């Protein structure tokens, strides 16, 4: 996973890996319908790449809908 973060991982893949979406197609639908949030901002493009620098010290908050939250943290 660290290697993928170094090159950049697409938000669609990150939603699937964090189990907020069951498949890439479901993740794309979630984004298209306006239900995917990254840190509190709505994700509008499915090809957005997340890099290790984007995680910050406390990680990155992913949200699907109103009630499903996951925090992505990269361990060193």
N, C-alpha and C positions, 0 to 999 in steps of 0.2 A: 504494500500500500504506500509506503514512503516513496518508493521509486515513481509510482504513478502520480503522487502529489508533486514531486519535483518537476515533472514534465507538464503537469496540469491534468486534472481529471474533470470530465464534463459533469455538469450538475445532474444530468439524467442518470449517469452511472452512480453518482454519489447518493441519489435518492434510492436507487435499487440496493446499493451496498448497505445503506442504513436501514433498510426494510421499511421505508416510508412509502415505497411503491413496489408493487409485486413484479413489474417488468419495465423494460425501457418504454414500451408503448404506453403503459399506465402512467409513467413519469412524464412523458410528453403531453399526455392528455391533462394531467394535473397542472402542468405549466400553462398550457393553452387556455385552460378554464380559469386561470388566475388563483389557484389554490396553493402554489408553492412559494415559500418565503425563505429568504436567506438573510439571517440576521435581523429581520424585521422589515426588509424591503422585498416587494414582490418580484419574483423572477419572471421575466418576459420572454427570454430567449433560451431555447433548449440546448444550444451549443456553447453556453457560458462555461468557461474553464475556471476551476478553483485550483489555486496553487498553495503550497505550504505557507507562504507569506500571508495569505488571506486568512489563515486560521487564527493568528494572534496568540496571546498567552493563554487565554481562557477557552480557546477553541472557537467553533463556529456553530451557531444555532440554526438548525434546519427545521422548517415547519411545513406540515402538509395539512391544509384545512385549518380549523380553529383549535383543535384539541390534541393533535399529534405533533409532539416536539422531540427532537433528538439533537444532542450536542456532539459535534465531531471534534475529537481531540487527537492530535498526532503525538504519540509518545516518542521521546528521543532515545 
